[in-house]
């Protein structure tokens, strides 16, 4: 099995198109055509993790955080990033990062966070914008089922919890082929009229080429008429953060102790207690201060995230409990999820959970 075969599975789990524009995801180091000897899954691909991969004969390290994030002009080993990259290259180890591609997935980081807390009725807190497109095409009534089903198979027509969604209408068409045409129906050089079915489907942008291939392969016309539009609709199943409900409401202090235990947090910084019960909880793994207003607007009683600055705690405005549980802590179960996913998809192959604790924050 080659590294690129593992990457195909990883991109099924977390499509790179889901990632934020600022992020650096995918294969960061290494040759995807190399034969894979084993996969080590970690949170951060530090030098110690690369050493662990060497010891365990794994030449692919799958990390949550990208070790290469911003531009790098020299690799001399002067800092932790360069040392990790040098060691990986020297030992022919590939590094692949998922980060916000998994953050934005409906079953990714924030779903894992929510499930750990036992939240029910969860939904995305900040749905992804400008991610959907609509395709409109036209074909004969006897060809419409074949075209429609082929596009469904390619991923078109999924809206929230529903799939195979389309709108179809009947209309009147005309065409006349020139001397170079080879029409399937009608005759070259003669005006032809008849009935067509107009098919409309919505799809995620990254599926466009696959859906067009399905359309062209299953359409009977020599020239396929189609239109693609960018939609402003939010994608309700893809985006940052999540909000859900506890089975039973709790007092604020009991809730904080509950979170501390479930997320194995050594300490929690929080805003002033409001005196309200906690039932509706918003979460956002990693740095999530930008979502405080979203959590308030969504009616959350508490918002759990990380990396909050001093003045940001004021933004709670006594409307919700704001808690910083730690960056690593809010994402700590992500690597377990990746390992479980890969083991289910790739049988009889070494998928190993890293034993290295890469949390850089220590508590007294």
C-alpha positions as CSV (number, residue, x, y, z in Angstrom):
1,X,0.0,0.0,0.0
2,X,1.3,3.4,-0.9
3,X,1.1,6.6,1.1
4,X,-1.3,8.1,-1.5
5,X,-3.7,5.3,-0.7
6,X,-3.8,6.3,2.9
7,X,-4.2,9.9,1.9
8,X,-7.3,9.0,-0.1
9,X,-8.9,7.6,3.0
10,X,-7.9,10.6,5.0
11,X,-9.5,12.9,2.5
12,X,-12.7,10.9,2.7
13,X,-12.6,11.5,6.4
14,X,-11.8,15.2,6.1
15,X,-11.9,16.7,2.6
16,X,-9.2,19.3,2.2
17,X,-11.8,21.6,0.6
18,X,-13.4,21.9,4.1
19,X,-10.3,23.6,5.5
20,X,-10.1,27.3,6.1
21,X,-8.3,29.4,3.6
22,X,-5.6,30.4,6.1
23,X,-4.7,26.8,6.9
24,X,-2.0,24.5,5.6
25,X,-3.4,21.0,5.4
26,X,-2.7,17.9,3.4
27,X,0.7,16.3,2.6
28,X,3.3,18.7,4.0
29,X,6.5,16.5,3.8
30,X,7.3,13.4,1.8
31,X,6.5,11.4,-1.3
32,X,3.0,10.1,-1.7
33,X,4.2,7.4,-4.1
34,X,6.3,5.8,-1.5
35,X,5.3,2.4,-0.1
36,X,3.8,2.8,3.4
37,X,5.3,0.8,6.3
38,X,2.9,2.1,9.0
39,X,0.9,5.2,10.2
40,X,1.5,7.0,13.4
41,X,-1.3,9.4,14.4
42,X,-0.5,12.3,16.7
43,X,-1.6,15.8,17.7
44,X,1.6,17.7,16.8
45,X,4.4,16.3,14.6
46,X,7.2,17.3,16.8
47,X,10.8,15.9,16.7
48,X,10.0,13.5,19.5
49,X,7.0,12.2,17.5
50,X,9.2,11.7,14.4
51,X,11.6,9.7,16.6
52,X,8.7,7.6,17.8
53,X,7.7,7.0,14.1
54,X,11.2,5.8,13.3
55,X,11.2,3.5,16.3
56,X,7.8,2.0,15.3
57,X,8.7,1.7,11.6
58,X,6.0,4.2,10.5
59,X,6.9,6.3,7.5
60,X,3.7,8.3,7.6
61,X,2.9,10.7,10.5
62,X,-0.7,12.0,10.5
63,X,-1.0,15.0,12.7
64,X,-3.9,17.3,13.7
65,X,-1.9,20.6,13.8
66,X,0.3,21.3,10.7
67,X,3.9,21.5,11.7
68,X,4.4,23.8,8.7
69,X,1.9,26.6,9.1
70,X,3.5,29.9,7.8
71,X,6.2,30.5,5.3
72,X,9.6,29.1,5.9
73,X,12.7,30.2,4.0
74,X,15.4,28.2,5.6
75,X,15.7,24.7,7.2
76,X,18.7,24.8,9.5
77,X,17.4,23.1,12.6
78,X,17.4,26.3,14.6
79,X,13.8,25.8,16.0
80,X,11.4,23.0,16.8
81,X,9.7,23.2,13.4
82,X,12.9,22.9,11.4
83,X,14.2,20.1,13.6
84,X,11.1,18.1,13.0
85,X,11.1,18.6,9.3
86,X,14.9,17.8,9.0
87,X,14.5,14.6,10.9
88,X,11.4,13.6,8.8
89,X,13.2,14.2,5.5
90,X,16.4,12.5,6.6
91,X,14.4,9.4,7.5
92,X,12.0,9.4,4.6
93,X,9.0,10.1,6.8
94,X,5.9,11.8,5.3
95,X,3.8,14.2,7.3
96,X,0.1,14.8,6.6
97,X,-2.0,17.4,8.5
98,X,-5.8,17.5,8.8
99,X,-6.5,20.5,11.1
100,X,-9.5,22.7,10.0
101,X,-10.5,20.2,7.4
102,X,-11.6,18.1,10.4
103,X,-12.6,21.1,12.4
104,X,-15.3,21.9,9.9
105,X,-16.6,18.4,9.4
106,X,-19.9,17.5,11.0
107,X,-18.4,14.5,12.6
108,X,-15.0,16.1,13.3
109,X,-13.4,17.9,16.2
110,X,-16.4,19.7,17.6
111,X,-18.7,16.6,17.3
112,X,-16.1,14.7,19.2
113,X,-16.0,17.5,21.8
114,X,-19.8,17.5,22.0
115,X,-20.1,13.7,22.3
116,X,-17.5,13.6,25.1
117,X,-19.8,16.0,27.0
118,X,-22.9,14.0,26.1
119,X,-24.6,16.8,24.2
120,X,-27.7,16.0,22.3
121,X,-29.5,17.7,19.4
122,X,-26.2,19.1,18.1
123,X,-25.8,21.4,15.1
124,X,-23.0,23.5,13.6
125,X,-22.5,26.8,15.4
126,X,-21.0,28.8,12.5
127,X,-22.1,27.2,9.2
128,X,-19.7,27.5,6.3
129,X,-20.5,30.2,3.7
130,X,-20.0,30.2,-0.1
131,X,-19.5,26.5,-0.3
132,X,-22.5,25.4,-2.3
133,X,-23.2,25.4,-6.0
134,X,-26.2,24.6,-8.1
135,X,-26.1,22.7,-11.4
136,X,-28.9,23.0,-13.9
137,X,-29.0,20.8,-17.0
138,X,-31.5,19.6,-19.6
139,X,-32.1,16.3,-21.2
140,X,-34.8,14.1,-22.7
141,X,-37.5,12.5,-20.5
142,X,-36.1,9.0,-21.2
143,X,-32.6,10.0,-20.3
144,X,-33.4,12.1,-17.2
145,X,-33.4,9.2,-14.6
146,X,-30.0,8.0,-15.8
147,X,-28.5,11.5,-15.6
148,X,-30.1,12.4,-12.3
149,X,-29.0,9.2,-10.6
150,X,-25.4,9.4,-11.9
151,X,-25.1,12.9,-10.4
152,X,-26.5,11.7,-7.2
153,X,-23.9,8.9,-7.1
154,X,-21.2,11.6,-7.7
155,X,-22.4,13.5,-4.6
156,X,-25.0,15.9,-5.9
157,X,-28.3,16.4,-4.3
158,X,-27.4,16.3,-0.6
159,X,-29.1,18.9,1.6
160,X,-28.7,18.5,5.3
161,X,-30.0,15.1,6.4
162,X,-31.5,14.4,3.0
163,X,-29.9,13.1,-0.2
164,X,-31.1,12.4,-3.8
165,X,-32.6,15.9,-3.8
166,X,-33.5,17.6,-7.1
167,X,-36.0,19.8,-8.7
168,X,-37.3,18.8,-12.1
169,X,-39.5,20.6,-14.6
170,X,-40.7,19.9,-18.1
171,X,-40.2,22.4,-20.9
172,X,-40.2,22.9,-24.7
173,X,-36.8,23.0,-26.5
174,X,-35.5,23.8,-30.0
175,X,-32.2,23.2,-31.7
176,X,-30.6,23.0,-35.1
177,X,-27.3,21.4,-35.7
178,X,-24.8,22.8,-38.3
179,X,-23.0,20.7,-40.9
180,X,-20.4,19.5,-38.4
181,X,-22.9,18.3,-35.8
182,X,-23.9,14.7,-35.1
183,X,-27.2,15.0,-33.3
184,X,-28.5,12.0,-31.4
185,X,-32.1,13.0,-32.1
186,X,-33.3,15.1,-35.1
187,X,-31.4,15.7,-38.3
188,X,-28.3,17.8,-39.1
189,X,-29.3,21.2,-40.6
190,X,-33.0,20.9,-39.6
191,X,-34.8,22.6,-36.8
192,X,-35.8,20.1,-34.1
193,X,-38.4,20.7,-31.3
194,X,-39.5,18.6,-28.4
195,X,-39.9,18.1,-24.7
196,X,-37.0,18.2,-22.2
197,X,-36.6,17.8,-18.5
198,X,-34.8,20.5,-16.6
199,X,-32.8,19.0,-13.7
200,X,-31.5,21.2,-10.8
201,X,-29.2,19.9,-8.0
202,X,-27.1,21.4,-5.3
203,X,-23.6,20.2,-4.4
204,X,-20.5,21.0,-2.5
205,X,-18.0,23.0,-4.6
206,X,-15.2,20.4,-4.4
207,X,-17.4,17.8,-6.1
208,X,-17.9,19.9,-9.3
209,X,-15.5,18.0,-11.5
210,X,-16.8,14.6,-10.4
211,X,-20.4,15.6,-11.0
212,X,-19.7,17.1,-14.4
213,X,-17.9,13.9,-15.4
214,X,-21.0,11.9,-14.3
215,X,-23.2,14.3,-16.3
216,X,-21.2,14.1,-19.5
217,X,-20.8,10.3,-19.2
218,X,-24.5,9.6,-18.9
219,X,-26.0,12.3,-21.1
220,X,-27.2,11.3,-24.6
221,X,-26.5,14.7,-26.3
222,X,-23.5,15.5,-28.3
223,X,-23.4,18.9,-26.7
224,X,-24.6,19.0,-23.1
225,X,-26.2,22.2,-22.0
226,X,-25.6,23.0,-18.3
227,X,-25.2,26.0,-15.9
228,X,-23.4,26.3,-12.6
229,X,-24.2,28.9,-10.0
230,X,-22.5,29.9,-6.8
231,X,-25.0,30.0,-3.9
232,X,-25.0,32.2,-0.9
233,X,-26.7,29.6,1.2
234,X,-25.0,28.4,4.4
235,X,-23.9,24.8,4.6
236,X,-25.7,23.7,7.7
237,X,-23.6,20.5,8.2
238,X,-20.2,22.0,7.6
239,X,-18.6,24.8,9.7
240,X,-16.9,25.8,12.9
241,X,-18.1,24.9,16.4
242,X,-21.1,23.1,17.6
243,X,-24.0,23.7,19.9
244,X,-26.2,21.1,21.7
245,X,-27.9,20.3,25.0
246,X,-27.0,18.5,28.2
247,X,-29.4,15.7,29.2
248,X,-29.9,17.4,32.5
249,X,-29.2,21.1,33.4
250,X,-26.5,21.8,35.9
251,X,-25.4,24.6,38.2
252,X,-22.4,26.5,36.8
253,X,-19.8,25.1,39.3
254,X,-21.0,21.5,38.9
255,X,-20.9,22.1,35.1
256,X,-17.3,23.3,35.2
257,X,-16.2,20.3,37.4
258,X,-18.0,18.0,34.9
259,X,-16.1,19.6,31.9
260,X,-12.8,19.4,33.8
261,X,-13.3,15.7,34.4
262,X,-14.6,14.8,30.9
263,X,-11.9,16.8,29.0
264,X,-9.1,15.9,31.5
265,X,-8.3,19.6,32.0
266,X,-5.8,20.6,34.6
267,X,-7.4,24.0,34.9
268,X,-10.2,26.0,33.6
269,X,-10.3,29.8,33.3
270,X,-13.8,31.2,33.1
271,X,-15.9,34.4,33.2
272,X,-17.9,35.6,36.1
273,X,-20.7,33.2,37.2
274,X,-24.1,34.3,36.0
275,X,-26.2,32.4,38.6
276,X,-28.1,30.6,35.7
277,X,-28.4,26.9,35.1
278,X,-26.4,25.3,32.2
279,X,-28.4,23.4,29.6
280,X,-27.5,24.6,26.2
281,X,-23.7,24.4,25.5
282,X,-21.6,25.7,22.6
283,X,-18.1,24.3,21.9
284,X,-15.3,25.2,19.6
285,X,-12.1,23.2,19.8
286,X,-8.9,25.2,19.7
287,X,-8.8,29.1,19.5
288,X,-12.4,30.2,19.4
289,X,-12.7,33.7,20.8
290,X,-14.1,34.9,17.5
291,X,-17.2,32.8,18.1
292,X,-18.3,34.3,21.4
293,X,-21.0,36.4,19.8
294,X,-22.2,33.4,17.8
295,X,-22.6,31.4,21.0
296,X,-24.6,34.3,22.6
297,X,-26.8,34.7,19.5
298,X,-27.4,31.0,19.5
299,X,-28.7,31.2,23.0
300,X,-25.9,29.1,24.7
301,X,-25.8,29.1,28.5
302,X,-22.1,28.3,28.3
303,X,-19.4,28.4,25.6
304,X,-16.3,26.2,25.9
305,X,-13.2,27.0,23.8
306,X,-9.5,27.9,24.3
307,X,-6.9,30.7,24.1
308,X,-9.1,33.5,25.4
309,X,-7.4,36.8,26.2
310,X,-8.0,38.9,29.3
311,X,-10.5,41.3,27.8
312,X,-12.4,38.7,25.9
313,X,-13.8,37.3,29.2
314,X,-15.7,40.6,29.5
315,X,-17.5,39.7,26.2
316,X,-19.6,37.2,28.2
317,X,-21.6,40.3,29.3
318,X,-23.2,38.1,32.0
319,X,-25.3,36.5,29.2
320,X,-23.4,33.1,29.3
321,X,-20.6,31.3,31.1
322,X,-17.4,31.6,29.0
323,X,-14.7,29.0,29.8
324,X,-11.2,28.4,28.4
325,X,-10.4,24.7,29.0
326,X,-7.1,24.7,27.2
327,X,-6.2,24.3,23.5
328,X,-4.9,20.8,23.7
329,X,-7.6,19.7,26.1
330,X,-10.4,20.9,23.8
331,X,-8.9,18.8,20.9
332,X,-7.4,15.9,22.9
333,X,-9.6,13.1,21.6
334,X,-9.2,14.0,17.9
335,X,-6.2,11.7,17.3
336,X,-8.2,8.8,18.8
337,X,-10.9,9.5,16.3
338,X,-8.5,9.5,13.4
339,X,-7.0,6.2,14.5
340,X,-10.4,4.6,14.9
341,X,-11.5,5.8,11.4
342,X,-8.3,4.5,9.7
343,X,-8.5,1.2,11.4
344,X,-12.1,0.7,10.2
345,X,-11.2,1.6,6.7
346,X,-7.8,-0.1,6.4
347,X,-7.8,-3.6,7.8
348,X,-4.7,-5.6,8.7
349,X,-2.4,-2.6,8.6
350,X,-0.3,-0.8,11.3
351,X,-2.3,2.3,12.4
352,X,-0.7,3.4,15.7
353,X,-1.8,6.0,18.2
354,X,1.2,8.2,19.3
355,X,2.2,7.9,23.0
356,X,3.8,11.3,23.0
357,X,2.0,14.1,24.9
358,X,2.7,17.2,22.8
359,X,0.8,19.6,24.9
360,X,3.2,22.6,25.4
361,X,1.2,24.0,28.3
362,X,2.1,22.8,31.8
363,X,0.3,23.5,35.1
364,X,1.8,23.9,38.6
